[in-house]
Amino acid sequence: FENKWLKEPDLEETVIDGWGVNDNIEIVGRVAHCANKLQGWGKRKRVKFKQEIEECVREMEALRDNQGEA
């Protein structure tokens, strides 16, 4: 778990889903299930973040190429 995740709007939904509030499982199972959900969620976030960075880099390069124009 990373503290910066607390700023993500969909974290709470992921934790609630991972915790399995309505499931009849023991605490160890809940923690493991929640950890798996958070791990998948984190991977998706990293991929999305990487794509956003790549898009920004492309945009910056395009702006540098047009530096002499209006």
Secondary structure, DSSP 8 states (H G I E B T S, - for coil): --GGGGG-TTHHHHHHHHHTTTS---HHHHHHHHHHHHHHHHHHHHHHHHHHHHHHHHHHHHHHHTTT--
